[in-house]
Amino acid sequence: MPPCGDTGGFHHQTLDTDSLDRIHGNRAHGRHTHRLRERPGPGLGTTLDAATTAYALDHGYSEANPLLSPIGDPYLTALAAVGVKQGIKYSLHEYGGLSEDCAHHGVETAAMGAGGWNLAILAGAATGPGLIVGALFGAGYWLWSDGDEACR
């Protein structure tokens, strides 16, 4: 084992951003332009669904999704729901052939519908009106977020 400070024969070389730009060809107006590709994270629909799910479960309601209902803890259930939605987005893109944007908008639209359903049930609505509210939330989100454009 080399003593402290000894690199064991390896030489460390540091590069500044200008050097990295020249190597990668990312030079534009003297600024570093390399960007990491960002994947769509949880959106408004997922946030609404997770928040209303946690609130409802914490106040005595039960989870309708049989994959999530055995978890028991309201907040872990909501967190698991976020993970499931992100996994669905990934699967739709990687294995279903959808663009990342289209998969994101589709899942977020469904999640917004679920969040709308949760809000309606929390407000005391019966199943029928709850479904209508959920459908309106989902359709409204699709139109507002321009889902058609993302899935062309």
DSSP file (Angstrom, degrees, kcal/mol; ACC not computed):
  #  RESIDUE AA STRUCTURE BP1 BP2  ACC     N-H-->O    O-->H-N    N-H-->O    O-->H-N    TCO  KAPPA ALPHA  PHI   PSI    X-CA   Y-CA   Z-CA
    1    1 A M              0   0    0      0, 0.0     7,-0.0     0, 0.0     0, 0.0   0.000 360.0 360.0 360.0 130.7    0.0    0.0    0.0
    2    2 A P        -     0   0    0      0, 0.0     3,-0.1     0, 0.0     4,-0.0  -0.385 360.0-104.9 -70.4 147.8    1.5    3.4   -1.0
    3    3 A P    >   -     0   0    0      0, 0.0     3,-2.4     0, 0.0     5,-0.2  -0.236  55.5 -69.4 -65.5 161.8    2.2    5.8    1.9
    4    4 A C  T 3  S+     0   0    0      1,-0.3     3,-0.1     3,-0.1     0, 0.0  -0.226 124.5  18.7 -52.2 134.8   -0.2    8.8    2.3
    5    5 A G  T 3  S+     0   0    0      1,-0.3     2,-0.4    -3,-0.1    -1,-0.3   0.186  95.2 117.8  87.6 -17.0    0.2   11.3   -0.5
    6    6 A D    <   -     0   0    0     -3,-2.4    -1,-0.3     1,-0.1     0, 0.0  -0.702  54.0-155.4 -83.5 131.2    1.9    8.7   -2.8
    7    7 A T    >   -     0   0    0     -2,-0.4     3,-1.2     3,-0.1    -1,-0.1   0.382  37.6-116.3 -88.7   4.7   -0.2    8.1   -5.9
    8    8 A G  T 3  S-     0   0    0      1,-0.3     3,-0.1    -5,-0.2    -2,-0.1   0.818  75.7 -48.2  67.6  29.5    1.3    4.7   -6.5
    9    9 A G  T 3  S+     0   0    0      1,-0.3     2,-0.4     0, 0.0    -1,-0.3   0.318 111.0 121.2  93.2  -9.3    2.9    5.6   -9.8
   10   10 A F    <   -     0   0    0     -3,-1.2     2,-0.5     1,-0.0    -1,-0.3  -0.724  53.4-144.7 -90.4 138.0   -0.3    7.3  -11.2
   11   11 A H        -     0   0    0     -2,-0.4     2,-0.4    -3,-0.1    -1,-0.0  -0.878   8.5-143.0-104.3 129.9   -0.1   10.9  -12.1
   12   12 A H        -     0   0    0     -2,-0.5     2,-0.4     2,-0.0    -5,-0.0  -0.739  17.1-172.9 -90.8 136.4   -3.1   13.1  -11.6
   13   13 A Q        -     0   0    0     -2,-0.4     2,-0.4     2,-0.0    -2,-0.0  -0.997   9.0-152.1-129.2 133.4   -3.8   15.7  -14.2
   14   14 A T        -     0   0    0     -2,-0.4     2,-0.4     0, 0.0    -2,-0.0  -0.817   6.1-159.0-104.8 146.4   -6.4   18.4  -13.8
   15   15 A L        -     0   0    0     -2,-0.4     2,-0.1     4,-0.0    -2,-0.0  -0.971  10.3-139.1-122.1 137.1   -8.2   20.0  -16.7
   16   16 A D     >  -     0   0    0     -2,-0.4     4,-2.1     1,-0.1     3,-0.2  -0.387  36.5 -97.9 -84.2 173.1  -10.0   23.3  -16.7
   17   17 A T  H  > S+     0   0    0      1,-0.2     4,-2.5     2,-0.2     5,-0.1   0.815 123.0  58.0 -65.3 -29.5  -13.3   23.7  -18.4
   18   18 A D  H  > S+     0   0    0      2,-0.2     4,-2.1     1,-0.2    -1,-0.2   0.916 107.5  47.6 -65.4 -40.9  -11.7   25.3  -21.5
   19   19 A S  H  > S+     0   0    0     -3,-0.2     4,-2.3     2,-0.2    -2,-0.2   0.919 112.4  49.1 -64.5 -42.8   -9.5   22.2  -21.9
   20   20 A L  H  X S+     0   0    0     -4,-2.1     4,-2.6     1,-0.2     6,-0.3   0.894 108.9  53.5 -63.1 -39.2  -12.6   20.0  -21.6
   21   21 A D  H  X>S+     0   0    0     -4,-2.5     5,-1.7     1,-0.2     4,-1.4   0.916 109.3  48.0 -60.8 -43.4  -14.5   22.1  -24.1
   22   22 A R  H  <5S+     0   0    0     -4,-2.1    -2,-0.2     2,-0.2    -1,-0.2   0.910 112.8  48.7 -64.9 -40.9  -11.7   21.7  -26.6
   23   23 A I  H  <5S+     0   0    0     -4,-2.3    -2,-0.2     1,-0.2    -1,-0.2   0.928 120.9  35.2 -63.6 -45.0  -11.5   17.9  -26.1
   24   24 A H  H  <5S-     0   0    0     -4,-2.6    -1,-0.2    -5,-0.2    -2,-0.2   0.518 106.1-122.1 -90.5  -5.7  -15.3   17.5  -26.4
   25   25 A G  T  <5 +     0   0    0     -4,-1.4     2,-0.5    -5,-0.2    -3,-0.2   0.777  68.2 136.2  72.0  25.4  -15.8   20.2  -29.1
   26   26 A N      < +     0   0    0     -5,-1.7     7,-1.1    -6,-0.3     2,-0.7  -0.378  22.0 135.4-102.0  53.5  -18.2   22.1  -26.8
   27   27 A R  E     +A   32   0A   0     -2,-0.5     2,-0.4    -6,-0.2     5,-0.1  -0.894  16.2 155.7-109.2 118.4  -17.0   25.6  -27.4
   28   28 A A  E >  S-A   31   0A   0      3,-1.2     3,-1.8    -2,-0.7    -2,-0.0  -0.917  76.4 -24.0-142.7 114.0  -19.5   28.3  -28.0
   29   29 A H  T 3  S-     0   0    0     -2,-0.4     3,-0.1     1,-0.3    -2,-0.0   0.829 118.8 -61.2  54.7  36.3  -18.7   31.9  -27.2
   30   30 A G  T 3  S+     0   0    0      1,-0.2     2,-0.3   -12,-0.0    -1,-0.3   0.632 110.9 115.9  72.7  13.2  -16.1   30.9  -24.7
   31   31 A R  E <  S-A   28   0A   0     -3,-1.8    -3,-1.2   -10,-0.0     2,-0.4  -0.878  73.0-109.9-118.8 150.2  -18.5   29.1  -22.5
   32   32 A H  E     +A   27   0A   0     -2,-0.3    -5,-0.1     1,-0.1   -14,-0.1  -0.631  35.5 176.8 -74.0 124.6  -18.8   25.4  -21.5
   33   33 A T        +     0   0    0     -7,-1.1     2,-0.2    -2,-0.4    -1,-0.1   0.438  33.1 121.8-113.9  -0.7  -22.0   24.1  -23.2
   34   34 A H        -     0   0    0     -8,-0.3     2,-0.4     1,-0.0    -2,-0.0  -0.467  40.2-174.9 -67.6 129.7  -22.0   20.4  -22.3
   35   35 A R        -     0   0    0     -2,-0.2     2,-0.2     3,-0.0    -2,-0.0  -0.965  25.6-120.6-126.6 142.1  -25.2   19.5  -20.5
   36   36 A L        -     0   0    0     -2,-0.4     2,-0.4     1,-0.1     0, 0.0  -0.575  37.8-108.9 -74.8 144.5  -26.3   16.3  -18.9
   37   37 A R        -     0   0    0     -2,-0.2     2,-0.4     1,-0.0    -1,-0.1  -0.627  34.1-147.6 -76.5 127.1  -29.4   14.9  -20.4
   38   38 A E        -     0   0    0     -2,-0.4    -1,-0.0     3,-0.0    -3,-0.0  -0.810   2.5-148.4 -99.6 135.3  -32.3   15.2  -17.9
   39   39 A R        -     0   0    0     -2,-0.4     2,-0.2     1,-0.1    62,-0.0  -0.761  35.8 -93.9 -95.6 146.8  -35.1   12.7  -17.7
   40   40 A P        -     0   0    0      0, 0.0     3,-0.1     0, 0.0    -1,-0.1  -0.413  45.9-161.0 -61.9 127.2  -38.6   13.9  -16.8
   41   41 A G        -     0   0    0      1,-0.2     2,-0.0    -2,-0.2    -3,-0.0  -0.155  44.8 -42.5 -91.2-168.1  -39.1   13.5  -13.1
   42   42 A P        -     0   0    0      0, 0.0    -1,-0.2     0, 0.0     2,-0.1  -0.349  67.3-160.8 -59.4 137.3  -42.3   13.4  -11.2
   43   43 A G     >  -     0   0    0     61,-0.1     4,-2.3    -3,-0.1     5,-0.2  -0.240  37.3 -72.1-107.9-163.7  -44.7   16.0  -12.5
   44   44 A L  H  > S+     0   0    0      1,-0.2     4,-2.8     2,-0.2     5,-0.2   0.878 127.7  51.7 -62.9 -40.2  -47.9   17.8  -11.2
   45   45 A G  H  > S+     0   0    0      2,-0.2     4,-2.7     1,-0.2    -1,-0.2   0.935 111.6  46.2 -63.8 -46.1  -50.1   14.7  -11.6
   46   46 A T  H  > S+     0   0    0      2,-0.2     4,-2.7     1,-0.2     5,-0.2   0.899 113.5  50.4 -61.9 -41.1  -47.7   12.5   -9.6
   47   47 A T  H  X S+     0   0    0     -4,-2.3     4,-2.6     2,-0.2     5,-0.2   0.933 112.3  45.9 -63.8 -46.9  -47.4   15.2   -6.9
   48   48 A L  H  X S+     0   0    0     -4,-2.8     4,-2.5     2,-0.2     5,-0.3   0.930 114.9  47.3 -62.9 -45.3  -51.1   15.7   -6.6
   49   49 A D  H  X S+     0   0    0     -4,-2.7     4,-2.3    -5,-0.2    -2,-0.2   0.928 114.5  45.9 -63.1 -45.6  -51.8   11.9   -6.5
   50   50 A A  H  X S+     0   0    0     -4,-2.7     4,-2.6    -5,-0.2     5,-0.2   0.920 114.7  47.4 -64.8 -43.7  -49.0   11.3   -3.9
   51   51 A A  H  X S+     0   0    0     -4,-2.6     4,-2.3    -5,-0.2    -2,-0.2   0.928 115.8  43.0 -65.5 -45.3  -50.0   14.2   -1.7
   52   52 A T  H  X S+     0   0    0     -4,-2.5     4,-2.6    -5,-0.2    -1,-0.2   0.848 113.6  53.2 -71.4 -32.0  -53.7   13.3   -1.7
   53   53 A T  H  X S+     0   0    0     -4,-2.3     4,-2.9    -5,-0.3     5,-0.3   0.952 110.8  46.0 -64.3 -49.1  -53.0    9.6   -1.2
   54   54 A A  H  X S+     0   0    0     -4,-2.6     4,-2.1     1,-0.2    -2,-0.2   0.926 115.1  47.4 -59.5 -45.3  -50.8   10.3    1.8
   55   55 A Y  H  X S+     0   0    0     -4,-2.3     4,-0.8    -5,-0.2    -1,-0.2   0.940 114.1  46.4 -61.9 -47.8  -53.4   12.7    3.3
   56   56 A A  H ><>S+     0   0    0     -4,-2.6     5,-2.4     1,-0.2     3,-0.8   0.926 113.6  47.5 -63.3 -45.4  -56.3   10.2    2.7
   57   57 A L  H ><5S+     0   0    0     -4,-2.9     3,-1.1     1,-0.3    -1,-0.2   0.862 109.6  54.2 -65.0 -34.0  -54.4    7.2    4.1
   58   58 A D  H 3<5S+     0   0    0     -4,-2.1    -1,-0.3    -5,-0.3    -2,-0.2   0.679 109.1  50.8 -71.1 -17.2  -53.4    9.3    7.1
   59   59 A H  T <<5S-     0   0    0     -4,-0.8    -1,-0.2    -3,-0.8    -2,-0.2   0.029 129.4 -85.5-113.3  25.9  -57.1   10.1    7.7
   60   60 A G  T < 5S+     0   0    0     -3,-1.1    -3,-0.2     1,-0.3    -2,-0.1   0.395  84.9 127.0  96.8  -3.6  -58.5    6.6    7.6
   61   61 A Y      < -     0   0    0     -5,-2.4     2,-0.3    -6,-0.2    -1,-0.3  -0.388  52.8-125.6 -79.7 166.3  -59.2    6.0    3.9
   62   62 A S        -     0   0    0     -2,-0.1     2,-0.3     2,-0.0     7,-0.1  -0.855  19.3-107.7-116.1 152.7  -57.8    2.9    2.2
   63   63 A E        -     0   0    0     -2,-0.3     6,-0.1     6,-0.2   -10,-0.0  -0.592  19.4-160.0 -77.8 131.8  -55.6    2.5   -0.8
   64   64 A A        +     0   0    0     -2,-0.3    -1,-0.1     4,-0.0     3,-0.0   0.746  68.0  91.0 -83.8 -25.3  -57.4    1.2   -3.9
   65   65 A N    >>  -     0   0    0      1,-0.2     4,-2.3     2,-0.1     3,-1.0  -0.611  66.5-153.6 -76.1 116.7  -54.2    0.0   -5.7
   66   66 A P  T 34 S+     0   0    0      0, 0.0    -1,-0.2     0, 0.0    -3,-0.0   0.721  92.9  58.9 -66.5 -19.4  -53.6   -3.6   -4.7
   67   67 A L  T 34 S+     0   0    0      1,-0.1     4,-0.1     2,-0.1    -2,-0.1   0.813 117.6  30.8 -73.1 -29.5  -49.9   -3.2   -5.4
   68   68 A L  T X4 S+     0   0    0     -3,-1.0     3,-1.6     1,-0.1     4,-0.5   0.693  98.7  80.9-102.8 -23.1  -49.6   -0.4   -2.9
   69   69 A S  G >< S+     0   0    0     -4,-2.3     3,-0.6     1,-0.3    -6,-0.2   0.802  85.0  60.9 -61.7 -31.6  -52.3   -1.2   -0.3
   70   70 A P  G 3  S+     0   0    0      0, 0.0    -1,-0.3     0, 0.0    -2,-0.1   0.682  85.1  79.8 -69.6 -13.1  -50.1   -3.8    1.7
   71   71 A I  G <  S-     0   0    0     -3,-1.6     2,-0.9     1,-0.2    -2,-0.2   0.917  74.0-167.1 -61.7 -44.5  -47.5   -1.2    2.5
   72   72 A G    <   +     0   0    0     -3,-0.6    -1,-0.2    -4,-0.5    -3,-0.0  -0.252  51.6  98.0  91.4 -48.9  -49.6    0.2    5.3
   73   73 A D     >  -     0   0    0     -2,-0.9     4,-2.4     1,-0.1     5,-0.2  -0.629  67.5-142.7 -79.5 128.9  -47.7    3.5    6.1
   74   74 A P  H  > S+     0   0    0      0, 0.0     4,-1.9     0, 0.0    -1,-0.1   0.880  98.1  43.1 -58.5 -40.7  -49.4    6.4    4.3
   75   75 A Y  H  > S+     0   0    0      2,-0.2     4,-2.2     1,-0.2     5,-0.1   0.860 114.1  48.7 -80.1 -35.3  -46.2    8.2    3.5
   76   76 A L  H  > S+     0   0    0      2,-0.2     4,-2.7     1,-0.2    -1,-0.2   0.864 110.4  53.7 -68.5 -35.0  -44.3    5.2    2.3
   77   77 A T  H  X S+     0   0    0     -4,-2.4     4,-2.1     2,-0.2    -2,-0.2   0.928 109.8  47.0 -62.8 -44.6  -47.3    4.2    0.2
   78   78 A A  H  X S+     0   0    0     -4,-1.9     4,-1.7     2,-0.2    -2,-0.2   0.906 112.9  49.2 -63.4 -41.7  -47.3    7.7   -1.5
   79   79 A L  H  X S+     0   0    0     -4,-2.2     4,-2.0     1,-0.2    -2,-0.2   0.902 110.1  50.9 -64.5 -40.9  -43.5    7.4   -2.0
   80   80 A A  H  X S+     0   0    0     -4,-2.7     4,-2.5     1,-0.2    -1,-0.2   0.874 106.0  56.3 -63.5 -36.5  -44.0    4.0   -3.6
   81   81 A A  H  X S+     0   0    0     -4,-2.1     4,-2.2     2,-0.2    -1,-0.2   0.885 105.8  51.1 -62.8 -38.2  -46.7    5.4   -5.9
   82   82 A V  H  X S+     0   0    0     -4,-1.7     4,-2.3     2,-0.2    -1,-0.2   0.937 111.0  48.3 -62.7 -46.1  -44.2    8.0   -7.1
   83   83 A G  H  X S+     0   0    0     -4,-2.0     4,-2.3     1,-0.2    -2,-0.2   0.883 109.6  52.2 -62.1 -40.1  -41.6    5.2   -7.8
   84   84 A V  H  X S+     0   0    0     -4,-2.5     4,-2.2     2,-0.2    -1,-0.2   0.928 110.0  48.9 -62.5 -44.7  -44.2    3.1   -9.7
   85   85 A K  H  X S+     0   0    0     -4,-2.2     4,-2.3     1,-0.2    -2,-0.2   0.904 110.9  49.4 -63.3 -41.4  -45.2    6.0  -11.9
   86   86 A Q  H  X S+     0   0    0     -4,-2.3     4,-2.3     1,-0.2    -1,-0.2   0.898 110.9  51.2 -64.9 -38.2  -41.5    6.7  -12.7
   87   87 A G  H  X S+     0   0    0     -4,-2.3     4,-2.5     2,-0.2    -2,-0.2   0.875 108.3  51.5 -64.5 -37.5  -41.0    3.0  -13.5
   88   88 A I  H  X S+     0   0    0     -4,-2.2     4,-2.8     2,-0.2     5,-0.2   0.914 109.0  50.9 -65.7 -42.1  -44.0    3.1  -15.8
   89   89 A K  H  X S+     0   0    0     -4,-2.3     4,-2.0     1,-0.2    -2,-0.2   0.942 111.7  47.7 -58.6 -47.3  -42.6    6.1  -17.6
   90   90 A Y  H  X S+     0   0    0     -4,-2.3     4,-3.3     1,-0.2     5,-0.3   0.922 113.3  47.9 -60.4 -45.5  -39.3    4.4  -18.1
   91   91 A S  H  X>S+     0   0    0     -4,-2.5     4,-2.5     1,-0.2     5,-1.4   0.900 109.5  52.0 -64.6 -42.2  -40.9    1.2  -19.3
   92   92 A L  H  <5S+     0   0    0     -4,-2.8     6,-2.2     3,-0.2    -1,-0.2   0.883 117.6  39.8 -61.7 -37.1  -43.2    3.0  -21.8
   93   93 A H  H  X5S+     0   0    0     -4,-2.0     4,-0.7    -5,-0.2    -2,-0.2   0.958 123.3  36.2 -76.5 -52.2  -40.1    4.8  -23.2
   94   94 A E  H  <5S+     0   0    0     -4,-3.3    -3,-0.2    -5,-0.2    -2,-0.2   0.868 137.1  15.4 -72.8 -37.8  -37.6    1.9  -23.2
   95   95 A Y  T  <5S+     0   0    0     -4,-2.5    -3,-0.2    -5,-0.3    -1,-0.1   0.651 124.8  52.7-113.6 -21.3  -39.9   -1.0  -24.1
   96   96 A G  T  4<S-     0   0    0     -5,-1.4    -3,-0.2    -4,-0.2    -4,-0.1   0.565  98.8-124.6 -94.5  -9.7  -43.1    0.6  -25.4
   97   97 A G     <  +     0   0    0     -4,-0.7    -4,-0.2     1,-0.3     2,-0.2   0.580  61.4 138.8  80.5   9.0  -41.4    2.8  -28.0
   98   98 A L        -     0   0    0     -6,-2.2    -1,-0.3     1,-0.1    -2,-0.1  -0.546  58.6-107.1 -83.8 153.1  -42.8    6.1  -26.8
   99   99 A S     >  -     0   0    0     -2,-0.2     4,-2.5    51,-0.1     5,-0.2  -0.364  32.0-111.2 -67.8 159.0  -40.7    9.2  -26.6
  100  100 A E  H  > S+     0   0    0      1,-0.2     4,-2.4     2,-0.2     5,-0.2   0.901 119.0  51.1 -59.4 -40.3  -39.8   10.3  -23.1
  101  101 A D  H  > S+     0   0    0      2,-0.2     4,-2.7     1,-0.2    -1,-0.2   0.912 110.6  47.5 -64.4 -42.6  -42.1   13.3  -23.3
  102  102 A C  H  > S+     0   0    0     48,-0.4     4,-2.5     2,-0.2    -2,-0.2   0.923 112.9  48.2 -66.3 -43.7  -45.0   11.3  -24.5
  103  103 A A  H  X S+     0   0    0     -4,-2.5     4,-2.4     2,-0.2     5,-0.3   0.914 112.8  50.2 -61.1 -42.7  -44.5    8.7  -21.7
  104  104 A H  H  X S+     0   0    0     -4,-2.4     4,-2.7    -5,-0.2     5,-0.2   0.943 112.6  45.1 -60.9 -49.5  -44.2   11.5  -19.2
  105  105 A H  H  X S+     0   0    0     -4,-2.7     4,-2.1     1,-0.2    -1,-0.2   0.888 113.0  51.1 -65.1 -38.5  -47.4   13.3  -20.3
  106  106 A G  H  X S+     0   0    0     -4,-2.5     4,-2.0    -5,-0.2    -1,-0.2   0.941 114.6  41.5 -64.2 -47.2  -49.4   10.0  -20.4
  107  107 A V  H  X S+     0   0    0     -4,-2.4     4,-2.6     1,-0.2    -2,-0.2   0.908 115.1  50.8 -68.1 -41.5  -48.4    9.0  -16.9
  108  108 A E  H  X S+     0   0    0     -4,-2.7     4,-2.2    -5,-0.3    -1,-0.2   0.853 108.7  52.8 -65.9 -33.2  -48.9   12.5  -15.5
  109  109 A T  H  X S+     0   0    0     -4,-2.1     4,-2.0    -5,-0.2    -1,-0.2   0.935 111.4  45.5 -65.3 -45.7  -52.3   12.7  -17.1
  110  110 A A  H  X S+     0   0    0     -4,-2.0     4,-2.2     1,-0.2    -2,-0.2   0.903 113.2  50.6 -63.1 -40.6  -53.4    9.4  -15.5
  111  111 A A  H  X S+     0   0    0     -4,-2.6     4,-2.7     2,-0.2    -1,-0.2   0.873 107.5  52.9 -66.1 -36.6  -51.9   10.5  -12.2
  112  112 A M  H  X S+     0   0    0     -4,-2.2     4,-2.5     2,-0.2    -1,-0.2   0.890 108.4  51.2 -65.0 -38.1  -53.8   13.8  -12.4
  113  113 A G  H  X S+     0   0    0     -4,-2.0     4,-2.3     2,-0.2    -2,-0.2   0.910 110.9  48.0 -62.7 -41.8  -57.0   11.8  -12.9
  114  114 A A  H  X S+     0   0    0     -4,-2.2     4,-2.6     2,-0.2    -2,-0.2   0.901 111.6  50.0 -65.4 -40.4  -56.1    9.8   -9.8
  115  115 A G  H  X S+     0   0    0     -4,-2.7     4,-2.4     2,-0.2    -2,-0.2   0.893 110.2  50.1 -64.9 -39.4  -55.4   12.9   -7.8
  116  116 A G  H  X S+     0   0    0     -4,-2.5     4,-2.4     2,-0.2    18,-0.2   0.907 110.0  50.8 -63.6 -41.9  -58.7   14.4   -8.9
  117  117 A W  H  X S+     0   0    0     -4,-2.3     4,-2.6     2,-0.2     5,-0.2   0.938 110.0  50.5 -58.6 -48.1  -60.5   11.2   -7.9
  118  118 A N  H  X S+     0   0    0     -4,-2.6     4,-2.7     1,-0.2    -2,-0.2   0.919 110.2  49.4 -58.1 -45.1  -58.8   11.4   -4.5
  119  119 A L  H  X S+     0   0    0     -4,-2.4     4,-1.7     1,-0.2    -1,-0.2   0.908 111.2  49.6 -61.2 -42.2  -59.8   15.0   -4.0
  120  120 A A  H  <>S+     0   0    0     -4,-2.4     5,-2.7     2,-0.2     4,-0.3   0.919 112.5  46.5 -64.1 -43.5  -63.4   14.2   -4.9
  121  121 A I  H ><5S+     0   0    0     -4,-2.6     3,-1.5     1,-0.2    -2,-0.2   0.910 111.1  52.0 -65.5 -42.1  -63.6   11.3   -2.5
  122  122 A L  H 3<5S+     0   0    0     -4,-2.7    -1,-0.2     1,-0.3    -2,-0.2   0.828 106.7  54.9 -62.0 -30.7  -62.0   13.4    0.3
  123  123 A A  T 3<5S-     0   0    0     -4,-1.7    -1,-0.3    -5,-0.2    -2,-0.2   0.487 127.8-100.1 -81.6  -2.7  -64.6   16.0   -0.4
  124  124 A G  T < 5 +     0   0    0     -3,-1.5    -3,-0.2    -4,-0.3    -2,-0.1   0.574  68.8 152.9 100.1  10.0  -67.3   13.4    0.2
  125  125 A A      < -     0   0    0     -5,-2.7    -1,-0.2    -6,-0.2     2,-0.1  -0.383  42.4-120.2 -73.3 151.5  -68.3   12.5   -3.4
  126  126 A A     >  -     0   0    0     -2,-0.1     4,-2.2     1,-0.1     5,-0.2  -0.253  38.6 -90.4 -78.0 175.9  -69.6    9.1   -4.3
  127  127 A T  H  > S+     0   0    0      2,-0.2     4,-2.4     1,-0.2     5,-0.2   0.912 122.0  51.4 -58.2 -48.5  -67.9    6.8   -6.8
  128  128 A G  H  > S+     0   0    0      1,-0.2     4,-1.9     2,-0.2    -1,-0.2   0.956 114.3  40.6 -58.2 -56.8  -69.7    8.1   -9.9
  129  129 A P  H  > S+     0   0    0      0, 0.0     4,-2.6     0, 0.0    -1,-0.2   0.861 112.8  57.6 -60.9 -33.6  -69.0   11.8   -9.4
  130  130 A G  H  X S+     0   0    0     -4,-2.2     4,-2.4     1,-0.2    -2,-0.2   0.899 106.0  49.1 -62.2 -40.4  -65.5   11.0   -8.2
  131  131 A L  H  X S+     0   0    0     -4,-2.4     4,-2.5     2,-0.2    -1,-0.2   0.892 110.7  50.3 -65.4 -39.3  -64.8    9.3  -11.5
  132  132 A I  H  X S+     0   0    0     -4,-1.9     4,-2.4     2,-0.2    -2,-0.2   0.932 111.0  48.1 -64.6 -45.2  -66.1   12.3  -13.4
  133  133 A V  H  X S+     0   0    0     -4,-2.6     4,-2.5     1,-0.2    -2,-0.2   0.921 112.0  50.4 -61.1 -43.6  -64.0   14.7  -11.4
  134  134 A G  H  X S+     0   0    0     -4,-2.4     4,-2.6     1,-0.2    -2,-0.2   0.913 110.4  49.1 -59.7 -44.2  -60.9   12.4  -12.0
  135  135 A A  H  X S+     0   0    0     -4,-2.5     4,-2.8     1,-0.2     5,-0.2   0.891 111.5  49.6 -63.6 -39.4  -61.6   12.3  -15.8
  136  136 A L  H  X S+     0   0    0     -4,-2.4     4,-2.6     2,-0.2    -2,-0.2   0.903 110.9  49.2 -66.9 -41.2  -62.0   16.1  -15.9
  137  137 A F  H  X S+     0   0    0     -4,-2.5     4,-2.3     2,-0.2   -24,-0.2   0.939 114.4  45.8 -61.9 -46.2  -58.7   16.6  -14.0
  138  138 A G  H  X S+     0   0    0     -4,-2.6     4,-2.4     2,-0.2    -2,-0.2   0.939 115.6  44.7 -62.8 -48.5  -56.9   14.2  -16.3
  139  139 A A  H  X S+     0   0    0     -4,-2.8     4,-2.3     1,-0.2     5,-0.2   0.903 113.3  51.5 -63.9 -40.6  -58.4   15.7  -19.5
  140  140 A G  H  X S+     0   0    0     -4,-2.6     4,-2.7    -5,-0.2    -1,-0.2   0.901 110.6  48.3 -63.0 -40.8  -57.7   19.2  -18.3
  141  141 A Y  H  X S+     0   0    0     -4,-2.3     4,-3.0     2,-0.2    -2,-0.2   0.920 109.4  52.7 -65.1 -43.5  -54.1   18.4  -17.5
  142  142 A W  H  <>S+     0   0    0     -4,-2.4     5,-2.7     1,-0.2     4,-0.4   0.918 114.9  41.6 -58.4 -44.8  -53.6   16.8  -20.9
  143  143 A L  H ><5S+     0   0    0     -4,-2.3     3,-0.7     3,-0.2    -1,-0.2   0.912 116.2  48.6 -69.6 -42.8  -54.9   19.9  -22.7
  144  144 A W  H 3<5S+     0   0    0     -4,-2.7    -2,-0.2     1,-0.2    -1,-0.2   0.887 115.3  43.5 -65.6 -40.1  -53.1   22.3  -20.4
  145  145 A S  T 3<5S-     0   0    0     -4,-3.0    -1,-0.2    -5,-0.2    -2,-0.2   0.446 110.4-120.5 -88.2   1.0  -49.7   20.6  -20.7
  146  146 A D  T <>5 +     0   0    0     -3,-0.7     4,-1.4    -4,-0.4     3,-0.5   0.934  45.5 170.9  60.9  49.7  -50.1   20.1  -24.5
  147  147 A G  H  ><S+     0   0    0     -5,-2.7     4,-1.4     1,-0.2    -4,-0.1   0.821  70.5  62.8 -59.5 -34.3  -50.0   16.3  -24.3
  148  148 A D  H  4 S+     0   0    0     -6,-0.4     3,-0.3     1,-0.2    -1,-0.2   0.910 103.2  48.8 -58.2 -42.5  -51.0   16.0  -28.0
  149  149 A E  H >4 S+     0   0    0     -3,-0.5     3,-1.1     1,-0.2    -1,-0.2   0.891 108.9  52.9 -64.9 -39.6  -47.8   17.9  -29.0
  150  150 A A  H 3< S+     0   0    0     -4,-1.4   -48,-0.4     1,-0.2    -1,-0.2   0.780 110.6  47.9 -67.2 -26.5  -45.6   15.7  -26.9
  151  151 A C  T 3<        0   0    0     -4,-1.4    -1,-0.2    -3,-0.3    -2,-0.2   0.197 360.0 360.0-104.5  16.6  -47.0   12.5  -28.4
  152  152 A R    <         0   0    0     -3,-1.1    -1,-0.2    -4,-0.1    -2,-0.1   0.457 360.0 360.0 -82.8 360.0  -46.8   13.4  -32.1
